[in-house]
Amino acid sequence: MNEQVSFTLRGRNPDVLTCIANLSNDEVFTPPELASRMLDMLAEAWSHDHNGADLWANKSVRFLDPFTKSGVFLREITSRLTLGLAQQMPDLQARVNHILTKQVFGIGITQLTSLLARRSVYCSKHANGAHSIVKGFASDAGNIWFERTEHTWANGKCTFCGASQAALDRGEALETHAYAFIHTDNIKTRMTELFGGDMQFDVIIGNPPYQLNDGGYGTSAAPIYQLFVEQAKALEPRYLSMVIPARWFAGGKGLDEFRESMLADNRLRSIADYLSAADVFPGVGLKGGVCYFLWNRDHPGLCDVSTHFKDWPVSTATRPLMENGADIFIRFNKGLSILKKVVLVETGQSESLLMPEGKRFDRLVSSRKPFALETTFKGRKTKRDGDVLIYQNGGTGYIARDSITAGTELIDKWKIFVGRAAPGTGNRDTYPHRILSTPFIGEPGSICSETYLCICPFDSQIEAESALSYLTCRLTRLLILLHKPSQDTTRKVYTFVPTQEWTKRWTDEDLYAKYGISASEIEFIEKVVRPMDLTSDLFGEVAVGESEDD
């Protein structure tokens, strides 16, 4: 066998897998550099758990990428094993045959990606073809399996993945996107059906599809990556590593149970968090960033959390994923230390992040549709007797007081209105963030549509203006960011914000002094949170529609 012909693909300039376009934001190809970082993390954990042993020199370890697209993970694993096993198995052809028939397995997510993966790993779309680098396969597929799988429809949805029948029940000419790995009631039996024998995998690694159309409003889509994580855990590998969107940390439609199970799982030993998805997937618009993690079945413990953003220094900490009193993963390591200082001053204790009801700002924040008016509601342009002013999407209008069916007790109070969605920055995550759209005072005799949330009641203009100044402070908005997974600023995102005395104009200097915020923490806050200018345009900056968290 010619070594130069068979194993020079990775060294080509450029690597072909760095050049292919993504299928969509849902099915994103993994850059080779990211795959290498994830495999380095895996190898380091293996060495730590096995007295310094080299993962790539072990000829019995079995790997699975259950949602392979370009085949980059399988290719990189094969390359490392080829080098690591050289001394044990000097004959290159015998070594490659062993690796690709006994150790490396994949499941294609579509017909196209299965062919691409086989081309990347076997150097031929036919595993048993004349140009394949492996000898011994009886089938074209080799160990990279794909067959068309159908959804199981019930009441317009797939019972396995929740896909919309209207969107994806479209005939044999198009892909079903019914991924085999999650369309089964018994994943262990399914693996035996696909690959034969007792298929116990030591390592499961890859980049799953992220979401599918769920038949909701507009282009509503539901996340499905959590289904792949849960299914992979059910196979009980020694190690599990995936790259997934980071929005599960604090929000996301249908992710509450997944978040709870992940944060309570002390086998989740490492999370590399990228605030901007573009730092991992160049050119991909994916709000909220991405992360990759390592789950270690046999060695539970605290989690190593690292935060990455462009040229910022990497922040690292070893800590529990679920802090006492929190219901989310607190993303920023330094943000967590700041929050603990705030809680300590407000409650006198540091054992829990949960503040007493009377000290929580979120009790002042309304739920969605505080006056039961949709975001599409438009009031009259001219005022009539008995009308109240309504702040609505794009400006103001008027509505008869007696037509208001909810929140009537707030109409004649001083209040603050703030957009239910913060102004976006396209599909990119940029810092510093504004966190909130510009809040403004609502005078007695005013209400709002669903475009805004209502913060109240305040007994005087002085109180309302004091609270308004508090919301413009960077520290306040950092505390909001710690609980904010998307552009939506629902009541829940104010969970970590304490109330204050509404008797003065608040500044960050006041808050930094009150909570003992250090110089390095102030520097962090100012890198993450942008100053807020209350003189900016208050209307027309927010257009609220259905979102992933609705």
Order of alpha helices (4+ residues) and beta strands (2+ residues): alpha-alpha-beta-alpha-alpha-beta-alpha-beta-beta-beta-alpha-alpha-beta-beta-beta-alpha-beta-alpha-beta-beta-beta-beta-alpha-beta-beta-beta-beta-beta-beta-alpha-alpha-alpha-alpha
